[in-house]
């Protein structure tokens, strides 16, 4: 498959979970992938998977909360490849605490990774894309639009991602840069590893989800890949729910 032939993609949080799935898919379809993660071992392992399958990938250490590390990632991509065509702002964390139980430090940590990280990615990579255009896909969550108890900081951070996406879409369209967001429901990734082994907990977390199971990471990747590709050339500022019907009830 060559949907992303001759294109360069940077994926954050690419060392595991959905990020790994996104990186592998983009590489399989022809992209050179900058595998960006705060965990060097995980990121290097994903690069190894890609190269072993005949793809091209480089690892970039990236804490998405750190402005200077974003600048370094963009500088390296520009030096090695000349540009970035696709950015997938995937890195994210969650804290399972109510609003009343969440400390200020915990709140700020979640906001820093999920919201500030997305903002910095859009800003730094968007600046690099200005000369030739590109596609940015921000990974939000159904919980950025639909309320649920026990994840207050996460919900606030993903709600911010929704509006960062719309603002960036409006501001970057003149540079031929499209910006969209994907809103997964409950996905079988390490982020929910504490619950996956407990059927009762999973059933509770699924809530009103119509498709009564966890999503597979690749089911989210299918939509990410579409939005990152030229097939979505007339799509920007959109929010794609990939939530098994959670938000329909």
Secondary structure, DSSP 8 states (H G I E B T S, - for coil): --TTTT-EEEEETTTSHHHHHHHHHHHHTT-EEEEEES-HHHHHHHHHHHHHTT-EEEEEE--TT-HHHHHHHHHHHHHHHS--SEEEE---------TTT--HHHHHHHHIIIIIHHHHHHHHHHHHHTTT-EEEEEE--GGGTS--TT-HHHHHHHHHHHHHHHHHHHHHGGGTEEEEEEEE-SB-SGGGHHHHT-HHHHHHHHTT-SS-S-B-HHHHHHHHHHHHSGGGTT--S-EEEESTTGGG-
